[in-house]
Amino acid sequence: MSDKRQKNQLQMVLAFTGEGRSEAPTARREGSESLTAKRARESPAIPEQVMEEVCERENCLQALKRVKSNKGSPGIDGMKVGELPGYLKQHWPGIREQLLSGTYKPQPVRRVEIPKPDGGVRKLGIPTVLDRFIQQAVMQVLQSKWDGTFSEHSHGFRPQRSAHQAVAQAQQYIAEGKRWVVDLDLERFFDRVNHDKLMAAMARRVNDKRMLKLMRALLESGVMENGLVSPVEEGTPQGGPLSPLLSNLVLDELDRELERRRHCFVRYADDCNIYVASERAGKRVMQRDPFYPATTQAQGE
């Protein structure tokens, strides 16, 4: 494979002083590719009570537990993860009302840059701890509804899936004689996601206008860098809990197109490989498919 591969109301108030009883819910995997494809085509809109599900007591307890376990740096307001339970105990009724009324406004994310192993930097957007909590609560609800509709070829940032499973699938293709690999290079994918297209994809699955308004606000909340806040017109900032789920939503379109073309492929987040039986077949894929792959790799053993 390519070595360029690279790899966040009263009962509620009382509840936030304790621990959740379980990890965030995970979606059940479907047993066959054809079934997931069928579900994706149908993809019925979620009922209008999505925000109520987000604000449900058990979901919020699970989100709080997950945010606490993930730790992480403060956002632009300086609040630490350890301060979140006390803050929610005091302010949750008002926050909940804002979420249910569709008036909640997330704060800008804090921009940090992480060096990449092969040079350059990866830009991360660190939400405030409160916004991370809200994103986590939203992610748990949406993931449980969407994950079963995603492609069986998608392995990244999904419940009960891992990079090990992606490698195992690749090894199976190689054992079947598909020893040539077309490497799709989705350069700076997270930075370039079109907000309108992402919102359109969400609107096909969500008909709770409060949720859509919140998602748009999260995407366009802005970035603070060197004390200045700049608007964001594209991209899903890496660093918040929702970004991986949204990336899988956008890239599901790619998965379906590759399936339609009957390709043998494996995708992990924005890394995708197509496995073919010969160099000629690999070049044909590169010439005919409008995905602009970076290279064709020989000897995938």
One Martini backbone bead per residue (centre of mass of N, CA, C, O) as a GRO file, in nm:
protein
  301
    1MET     BB    1   0.102   0.031   0.009
    2SER     BB    2   0.100   0.348   0.063
    3ASP     BB    3   0.332   0.563   0.242
    4LYS     BB    4   0.114   0.820   0.262
    5ARG     BB    5  -0.048   0.728   0.486
    6GLN     BB    6  -0.300   0.877   0.715
    7LYS     BB    7  -0.345   0.928   1.076
    8ASN     BB    8  -1.347   1.546   1.861
    9GLN     BB    9  -3.382   1.897   3.369
   10LEU     BB   10  -3.367   1.834   3.685
   11GLN     BB   11  -3.265   1.549   3.645
   12MET     BB   12  -3.027   1.646   3.484
   13VAL     BB   13  -2.883   1.814   3.693
   14LEU     BB   14  -2.837   1.577   3.890
   15ALA     BB   15  -2.696   1.376   3.691
   16PHE     BB   16  -2.420   1.543   3.638
   17THR     BB   17  -2.282   1.440   3.918
   18GLY     BB   18  -2.255   1.174   3.767
   19GLU     BB   19  -2.230   0.870   3.613
   20GLY     BB   20  -2.252   0.687   3.362
   21ARG     BB   21  -2.350   0.348   3.263
   22SER     BB   22  -2.241   0.391   2.961
   23GLU     BB   23  -2.157   0.383   2.663
   24ALA     BB   24  -2.183   0.471   2.370
   25PRO     BB   25  -2.377   0.401   2.129
   26THR     BB   26  -2.407   0.130   1.898
   27ALA     BB   27  -2.430   0.019   1.589
   28ARG     BB   28  -2.568  -0.210   1.391
   29ARG     BB   29  -2.462  -0.439   1.184
   30GLU     BB   30  -2.487  -0.544   0.876
   31GLY     BB   31  -2.477  -0.852   0.693
   32SER     BB   32  -2.507  -0.697   0.408
   33GLU     BB   33  -2.452  -0.512   0.132
   34SER     BB   34  -2.737  -0.508   0.003
   35LEU     BB   35  -2.883  -0.400   0.253
   36THR     BB   36  -2.734  -0.128   0.281
   37ALA     BB   37  -2.806  -0.025   0.002
   38LYS     BB   38  -3.109  -0.026   0.044
   39ARG     BB   39  -3.111   0.165   0.289
   40ALA     BB   40  -2.977   0.403   0.144
   41ARG     BB   41  -3.197   0.448  -0.068
   42GLU     BB   42  -3.419   0.504   0.135
   43SER     BB   43  -3.350   0.692   0.370
   44PRO     BB   44  -3.531   0.789   0.593
   45ALA     BB   45  -3.655   1.030   0.760
   46ILE     BB   46  -3.626   1.171   1.049
   47PRO     BB   47  -3.796   1.243   1.291
   48GLU     BB   48  -3.888   1.547   1.466
   49GLN     BB   49  -3.730   1.428   1.756
   50VAL     BB   50  -3.415   1.458   1.771
   51MET     BB   51  -3.359   1.669   1.999
   52GLU     BB   52  -3.489   1.504   2.221
   53GLU     BB   53  -3.284   1.274   2.204
   54VAL     BB   54  -3.036   1.440   2.272
   55CYS     BB   55  -3.171   1.545   2.562
   56GLU     BB   56  -3.169   1.286   2.683
   57ARG     BB   57  -3.051   1.168   2.968
   58GLU     BB   58  -2.880   0.918   2.882
   59ASN     BB   59  -2.733   1.050   2.646
   60CYS     BB   60  -2.594   1.273   2.818
   61LEU     BB   61  -2.439   1.087   3.007
   62GLN     BB   62  -2.272   0.951   2.786
   63ALA     BB   63  -2.143   1.209   2.676
   64LEU     BB   64  -2.001   1.294   2.935
   65LYS     BB   65  -1.828   1.044   2.971
   66ARG     BB   66  -1.675   1.067   2.702
   67VAL     BB   67  -1.550   1.347   2.742
   68LYS     BB   68  -1.396   1.274   3.000
   69SER     BB   69  -1.226   1.037   2.876
   70ASN     BB   70  -1.092   1.219   2.641
   71LYS     BB   71  -1.056   1.498   2.728
   72GLY     BB   72  -0.861   1.757   2.655
   73SER     BB   73  -0.861   2.069   2.545
   74PRO     BB   74  -0.936   2.375   2.560
   75GLY     BB   75  -1.100   2.628   2.451
   76ILE     BB   76  -1.161   2.966   2.422
   77ASP     BB   77  -1.276   2.969   2.738
   78GLY     BB   78  -1.091   2.756   2.924
   79MET     BB   79  -1.248   2.512   2.978
   80LYS     BB   80  -1.245   2.224   3.151
   81VAL     BB   81  -1.349   1.909   3.179
   82GLY     BB   82  -1.380   1.912   3.500
   83GLU     BB   83  -1.600   2.163   3.481
   84LEU     BB   84  -1.858   2.058   3.335
   85PRO     BB   85  -2.053   1.935   3.548
   86GLY     BB   86  -2.094   2.201   3.709
   87TYR     BB   87  -2.199   2.369   3.473
   88LEU     BB   88  -2.447   2.190   3.408
   89LYS     BB   89  -2.585   2.203   3.683
   90GLN     BB   90  -2.641   2.519   3.641
   91HIS     BB   91  -2.711   2.541   3.296
   92TRP     BB   92  -2.890   2.322   3.150
   93PRO     BB   93  -3.180   2.434   3.119
   94GLY     BB   94  -3.094   2.659   2.917
   95ILE     BB   95  -2.956   2.482   2.705
   96ARG     BB   96  -3.194   2.298   2.644
   97GLU     BB   97  -3.384   2.521   2.546
   98GLN     BB   98  -3.208   2.608   2.307
   99LEU     BB   99  -3.212   2.339   2.157
  100LEU     BB  100  -3.532   2.308   2.139
  101SER     BB  101  -3.557   2.610   1.994
  102GLY     BB  102  -3.301   2.674   1.799
  103THR     BB  103  -3.076   2.891   1.967
  104TYR     BB  104  -2.811   2.767   1.964
  105LYS     BB  105  -2.460   2.890   2.004
  106PRO     BB  106  -2.170   2.825   1.903
  107GLN     BB  107  -1.839   2.839   1.933
  108PRO     BB  108  -1.550   2.889   1.842
  109VAL     BB  109  -1.267   2.747   1.739
  110ARG     BB  110  -0.947   2.623   1.814
  111ARG     BB  111  -0.648   2.666   1.658
  112VAL     BB  112  -0.439   2.394   1.559
  113GLU     BB  113  -0.106   2.252   1.498
  114ILE     BB  114   0.002   1.941   1.353
  115PRO     BB  115   0.252   1.755   1.283
  116LYS     BB  116   0.369   1.576   1.018
  117PRO     BB  117   0.566   1.313   0.932
  118ASP     BB  118   0.602   1.435   0.611
  119GLY     BB  119   0.513   1.710   0.669
  120GLY     BB  120   0.369   1.964   0.780
  121VAL     BB  121   0.019   2.027   0.867
  122ARG     BB  122  -0.248   1.977   1.100
  123LYS     BB  123  -0.567   2.105   1.127
  124LEU     BB  124  -0.728   2.197   1.427
  125GLY     BB  125  -1.054   2.204   1.600
  126ILE     BB  126  -1.126   2.330   1.922
  127PRO     BB  127  -1.373   2.294   2.113
  128THR     BB  128  -1.557   2.344   2.348
  129VAL     BB  129  -1.663   2.151   2.599
  130LEU     BB  130  -1.963   2.202   2.551
  131ASP     BB  131  -1.960   2.144   2.243
  132ARG     BB  132  -1.856   1.857   2.271
  133PHE     BB  133  -2.098   1.750   2.423
  134ILE     BB  134  -2.309   1.817   2.205
  135GLN     BB  135  -2.179   1.662   1.975
  136GLN     BB  136  -2.187   1.385   2.114
  137ALA     BB  137  -2.495   1.370   2.146
  138VAL     BB  138  -2.553   1.391   1.844
  139MET     BB  139  -2.379   1.158   1.737
  140GLN     BB  140  -2.520   0.922   1.882
  141VAL     BB  141  -2.791   0.953   1.735
  142LEU     BB  142  -2.701   0.958   1.433
  143GLN     BB  143  -2.532   0.699   1.424
  144SER     BB  144  -2.762   0.500   1.501
  145LYS     BB  145  -2.916   0.578   1.221
  146TRP     BB  146  -2.674   0.562   0.990
  147ASP     BB  147  -2.466   0.325   0.995
  148GLY     BB  148  -2.649   0.097   0.852
  149THR     BB  149  -2.622   0.266   0.559
  150PHE     BB  150  -2.343   0.204   0.519
  151SER     BB  151  -2.077   0.077   0.388
  152GLU     BB  152  -1.883  -0.216   0.403
  153HIS     BB  153  -1.613  -0.053   0.299
  154SER     BB  154  -1.638   0.109   0.564
  155HIS     BB  155  -1.403   0.161   0.861
  156GLY     BB  156  -1.409   0.452   0.965
  157PHE     BB  157  -1.550   0.571   1.243
  158ARG     BB  158  -1.692   0.294   1.350
  159PRO     BB  159  -1.872   0.074   1.492
  160GLN     BB  160  -1.707  -0.225   1.502
  161ARG     BB  161  -1.455  -0.087   1.363
  162SER     BB  162  -1.131  -0.113   1.181
  163ALA     BB  163  -0.815  -0.125   1.057
  164HIS     BB  164  -0.790  -0.433   1.072
  165GLN     BB  165  -1.032  -0.488   0.881
  166ALA     BB  166  -0.916  -0.342   0.638
  167VAL     BB  167  -0.666  -0.520   0.608
  168ALA     BB  168  -0.815  -0.791   0.580
  169GLN     BB  169  -0.960  -0.715   0.317
  170ALA     BB  170  -0.707  -0.663   0.153
  171GLN     BB  171  -0.587  -0.949   0.184
  172GLN     BB  172  -0.819  -1.091   0.039
  173TYR     BB  173  -0.781  -0.962  -0.236
  174ILE     BB  174  -0.491  -1.063  -0.276
  175ALA     BB  175  -0.558  -1.369  -0.252
  176GLU     BB  176  -0.749  -1.336  -0.522
  177GLY     BB  177  -0.531  -1.159  -0.721
  178LYS     BB  178  -0.539  -0.848  -0.621
  179ARG     BB  179  -0.216  -0.686  -0.664
  180TRP     BB  180  -0.338  -0.414  -0.747
  181VAL     BB  181  -0.323  -0.053  -0.661
  182VAL     BB  182  -0.553   0.210  -0.621
  183ASP     BB  183  -0.480   0.535  -0.502
  184LEU     BB  184  -0.679   0.751  -0.327
  185ASP     BB  185  -0.633   1.111  -0.312
  186LEU     BB  186  -0.788   1.301  -0.052
  187GLU     BB  187  -0.699   1.601  -0.041
  188ARG     BB  188  -0.800   1.783   0.214
  189PHE     BB  189  -1.091   1.694   0.285
  190PHE     BB  190  -1.177   1.832   0.560
  191ASP     BB  191  -1.116   2.132   0.435
  192ARG     BB  192  -1.332   2.089   0.161
  193VAL     BB  193  -1.606   2.071   0.257
  194ASN     BB  194  -1.920   2.128   0.147
  195HIS     BB  195  -2.176   2.269   0.313
  196ASP     BB  196  -2.419   2.241   0.121
  197LYS     BB  197  -2.383   1.940   0.059
  198LEU     BB  198  -2.394   1.843   0.349
  199MET     BB  199  -2.676   1.958   0.417
  200ALA     BB  200  -2.823   1.799   0.196
  201ALA     BB  201  -2.755   1.520   0.308
  202MET     BB  202  -2.896   1.569   0.580
  203ALA     BB  203  -3.186   1.648   0.473
  204ARG     BB  204  -3.238   1.348   0.369
  205ARG     BB  205  -3.236   1.245   0.697
  206VAL     BB  206  -3.337   1.529   0.819
  207ASN     BB  207  -3.648   1.701   0.961
  208ASP     BB  208  -3.507   1.872   1.185
  209LYS     BB  209  -3.459   2.204   1.194
  210ARG     BB  210  -3.291   2.231   1.452
  211MET     BB  211  -3.061   2.047   1.364
  212LEU     BB  212  -2.980   2.193   1.105
  213LYS     BB  213  -2.915   2.460   1.244
  214LEU     BB  214  -2.694   2.351   1.428
  215MET     BB  215  -2.507   2.238   1.209
  216ARG     BB  216  -2.456   2.504   1.067
  217ALA     BB  217  -2.337   2.647   1.317
  218LEU     BB  218  -2.096   2.454   1.355
  219LEU     BB  219  -1.966   2.502   1.072
  220GLU     BB  220  -1.993   2.847   1.115
  221SER     BB  221  -1.845   2.945   1.394
  222GLY     BB  222  -1.545   2.945   1.359
  223VAL     BB  223  -1.198   3.072   1.396
  224MET     BB  224  -0.940   3.084   1.640
  225GLU     BB  225  -0.646   3.295   1.572
  226ASN     BB  226  -0.454   3.496   1.742
  227GLY     BB  227  -0.741   3.626   1.863
  228LEU     BB  228  -0.892   3.565   1.589
  229VAL     BB  229  -1.198   3.561   1.407
  230SER     BB  230  -1.293   3.335   1.151
  231PRO     BB  231  -1.450   3.238   0.893
  232VAL     BB  232  -1.637   2.945   0.764
  233GLU     BB  233  -1.694   2.791   0.428
  234GLU     BB  234  -1.532   2.518   0.482
  235GLY     BB  235  -1.542   2.228   0.631
  236THR     BB  236  -1.442   1.984   0.898
  237PRO     BB  237  -1.319   2.015   1.188
  238GLN     BB  238  -1.072   1.871   1.342
  239GLY     BB  239  -1.168   1.770   1.699
  240GLY     BB  240  -1.456   1.675   1.680
  241PRO     BB  241  -1.706   1.434   1.712
  242LEU     BB  242  -1.854   1.491   1.419
  243SER     BB  243  -1.654   1.474   1.179
  244PRO     BB  244  -1.646   1.167   1.109
  245LEU     BB  245  -1.948   1.134   1.043
  246LEU     BB  246  -1.961   1.350   0.817
  247SER     BB  247  -1.753   1.217   0.633
  248ASN     BB  248  -1.915   0.954   0.586
  249LEU     BB  249  -2.155   1.091   0.456
  250VAL     BB  250  -2.007   1.209   0.211
  251LEU     BB  251  -1.846   0.931   0.124
  252ASP     BB  252  -2.091   0.752   0.048
  253GLU     BB  253  -2.102   0.839  -0.246
  254LEU     BB  254  -1.841   0.703  -0.328
  255ASP     BB  255  -1.910   0.415  -0.247
  256ARG     BB  256  -2.156   0.383  -0.441
  257GLU     BB  257  -1.998   0.426  -0.702
  258LEU     BB  258  -1.797   0.191  -0.667
  259GLU     BB  259  -2.018  -0.024  -0.651
  260ARG     BB  260  -2.148   0.031  -0.927
  261ARG     BB  261  -1.853  -0.048  -1.061
  262ARG     BB  262  -1.747  -0.311  -0.912
  263HIS     BB  263  -1.544  -0.259  -0.692
  264CYS     BB  264  -1.254  -0.338  -0.508
  265PHE     BB  265  -1.268  -0.194  -0.178
  266VAL     BB  266  -1.109   0.035   0.065
  267ARG     BB  267  -1.221   0.241   0.345
  268TYR     BB  268  -1.048   0.502   0.552
  269ALA     BB  269  -1.194   0.755   0.541
  270ASP     BB  270  -0.972   0.934   0.318
  271ASP     BB  271  -0.887   0.636   0.253
  272CYS     BB  272  -0.845   0.471  -0.076
  273ASN     BB  273  -0.870   0.136  -0.223
  274ILE     BB  274  -0.813  -0.036  -0.531
  275TYR     BB  275  -0.857  -0.374  -0.648
  276VAL     BB  276  -0.658  -0.548  -0.891
  277ALA     BB  277  -0.521  -0.789  -1.135
  278SER     BB  278  -0.382  -0.545  -1.303
  279GLU     BB  279  -0.221  -0.293  -1.455
  280ARG     BB  280  -0.428  -0.242  -1.671
  281ALA     BB  281  -0.670  -0.214  -1.481
  282GLY     BB  282  -0.555   0.024  -1.322
  283LYS     BB  283  -0.533   0.223  -1.563
  284ARG     BB  284  -0.833   0.213  -1.633
  285VAL     BB  285  -0.933   0.337  -1.374
  286MET     BB  286  -0.769   0.606  -1.401
  287GLN     BB  287  -0.903   0.690  -1.682
  288ARG     BB  288  -1.229   0.647  -1.612
  289ASP     BB  289  -1.208   0.762  -1.326
  290PRO     BB  290  -1.303   1.077  -1.157
  291PHE     BB  291  -1.063   1.062  -0.892
  292TYR     BB  292  -0.761   1.109  -0.913
  293PRO     BB  293  -0.532   0.920  -0.863
  294ALA     BB  294  -0.206   0.898  -0.758
  295THR     BB  295  -0.158   0.574  -0.779
  296THR     BB  296  -0.001   0.267  -0.886
  297GLN     BB  297   0.036  -0.034  -0.710
  298ALA     BB  298   0.254  -0.279  -0.683
  299GLN     BB  299   0.262  -0.542  -0.503
  300GLY     BB  300   0.022  -0.616  -0.250
  301GLU     BB  301   0.182  -0.820  -0.033
   0.00000   0.00000   0.00000
